[in-house]
Amino acid sequence: MRPRVTLEQWRMLQAVVDHDGYAGAAEALSKSVSTVSYGIRRLEAGLGVALLEMQGRRAVLTTAGRELLRRSRYLLDEALAIERAAGMLAKGWEPVVRLAVEVIFPQERLLASLDAFASVTGTTRVELIESVLSGTNEQLVAGKADLAITAMVPQGFLGEPLTTVEFIAVAHPEHPLHALSRPLTQRDLRQHRQLVVRDSGLREPRDAGWLGAEQRWTVSHLATSVEAVARGMGFAWLPRHRIAGLLADGQLQPLPLAEGALRHVELYLVFADREDAGPAARALADCLRRSCPAD
């Protein structure tokens, strides 16, 4: 019967290759040279194939050794990940954190927060739920989110201000509204097509920002609204941070409204249950806060 192959033996093989021989491997692993040498012999015996061969005074990989070492690296990486996950779970870290985010939250801040969170715990998974208006709150109320970034703190929850998003009324430079060459009124706007993003909520969807124009077009994604307005297909209030480049190069122009050209929406960070929130949810919340410094 062949001897049993262990992960420790694969670690020894990696160390021999990565540290230029048995002596370097022994030092890196805090083992004796004889222990490393014996472990490699047991590994080869268990596999029934030679992994290393001596060329002069150096141990080099055989063809089989190169292929099996490459595969073993994935095996050891996964084993280390399992050990880290077990350690986190033993400390009370949640295996997954569910974050519901209003789509108007600046994407660069969201991704920076997730990147920072990954450096704190690479083992806790994140389920990101991108939603619109009441859809975000429904995730909280239904117990489907541990954290939420929302413009409307639902009844029975507490929220802390996170950031403010500025919306600006815009249209393509050649849109008929710009041709009026005067301050625009609500009556002017109602005669043209308005682009709005559909509320992702199912129970009580809202038409936030709609002026009652009969030519309203409703889309499901903010990016679709931005693209449609940039093509001259209507006007809309869009987050300034999402259209900064289009404004800078003249593909979009602010509408000269007599009033209401700018709207400000405050976003709040809300825990599903702050007292029972685990360390991973709290760590993610801290990362989100740091991405939104006070203006």
Secondary structure, DSSP 8 states (H G I E B T S, - for coil): ------HHHHHHHHHHHHTTSHHHHHHHHT--HHHHHHHHHHHHHHHTS--EEEETTEEEE-HHHHHHHHHHHHHHHHHHHHHHHHHHHHTT--SEEEEEEETTS-HHHHHHHHHHHHHH-SSSEEEEEEE-THHHHHHHHTT--SEEEESS--TT--EEEEEEEEEEEEE-TTSHHHHT-S-B-HHHHHTS-BEEE----SSS---TT----TT-EEES-HHHHHHHHHTTS-BEEEEHHHHHHHHHTTSSEE--BSS--EEEEEEEEEES-TTT--HHHHHHHHHHHHTS---
